[in-house]
Amino acid sequence: MNIKMIVMDLDGTLLRTDKTVSKYTLDVLAKCREKGIMIAIATARSVHNTKVFTDFMTPDVQITSGGSVAIHNGQTIHQALLIGEEANALASHLTTVDSVGYITARTDEGYFVNKPLDLSDPSWRGYEDAIIVDFTQNILGQTQKIVAEMPSAKVAGEVVSHFPNVKATSFTGESRVSFANKNATKWQVVSAVASHLEIDNRNIVAFGDGFNDLEMIEKCGVGVAMANGIGEVKSVANFICDTNDNDGVAKWLAEHLLGCE
């Protein structure tokens, strides 16, 4: 395989369930980089919430907020954001939906939330800097994404019907939905980054487990689904590797790119 770039989702893919990365995985990625292969992450997490991993992984490319932002060697090379007027209208509308719980928004100015976080819940780890705001007060500038707790995709569909430039993406296994610019997808940004770096899409291997990974798994040169991934992703993948808790990404890379088990 003539692979020039490895693109990996984080949660459920590169990260174990306890949100760690094994030494074995880091060693395999380092060996891939020694062969001249670029390392990229593509995650629904924001740049801020990804920092705890990128500080020690030092990927060449970071695609964050589900495809809203792409950074190469510290420089932003692609963005697909919600503009202030649209972001404010969406956030304000979400406050009127009875079934919606937490509403959060990530902007360059900070991480905003509609009510105090339950910091005893490990899923909020890394969000201690959240700023509590009233989303009816038009406080948002350009926004990477807005995430809301809601019970069903049907409710999300009703919300986006009012906003033609917004898409809704459900979090796999969670009752949360991400609202973002309709052009903010992992695949569109991977393709844009590849063009910027003069890498053919056929020379990219992508790993993922959830709905927002599906398109890049299907359209990159080689798509690898995690054994713990959803059926829809597995159905379009070229390969299925071991689970995230069993170093599936690293095992596949070691076998197929490094020529060893």
Secondary structure, DSSP 8 states (H G I E B T S, - for coil): ----EEEE-TBTTTB-TTS---HHHHHHHHHHHHTT-EEEEE-SS-HHHHHHHHHHH--SEEEETTTTEEEETTEEEEE--B-HHHHHHHHHHHTT-TT---EEEEETTEEEESS---TTSGGGTT-TT-EE--GGG----SEEEEEEE-S-HHHHHHHHTT-TTEEEEE-TTSSEEEEEETT--HHHHHHHHHHHTT--GGGEEEEE-SGGGHHHHHHSSEEEEETTS-HHHHHH-SEEE--GGGTHHHHHHHHHTSS--
